[in-house]
Amino acid sequence: MRNGYIGAWILGVVFGGLSVLGLIRYPHWIWAAPIATAIIAITVNLRMRRTESRGTAILLGVATLVCVVGAGLLASLAIRIAH
């Protein structure tokens, strides 16, 4: 679980950082979606690490995965729209 936690945290930070850089380079309101999704992914990921219950950890892991993938897809969409 620790490897997945670190990987998801790194991906969330990378997608969030790239989205902020994209916002600076190509200003457009569409960048709010991948930035917000990356922040949610990081928050859920931190909550997953602190949970005691195995079932809760699995649900939060799935939510983290969905948010990280969503942040990547939304960042890709934002690049196409803002560029």
Secondary structure by P-SEA (a helix, b strand, c coil): caaaaaaaaaaaaaaaaaaaaaaaacccccaaaaaaaaaaaaaaaaaaaacccaaaaaaaaaaaaaaaaaaaaaaaaaaaaac
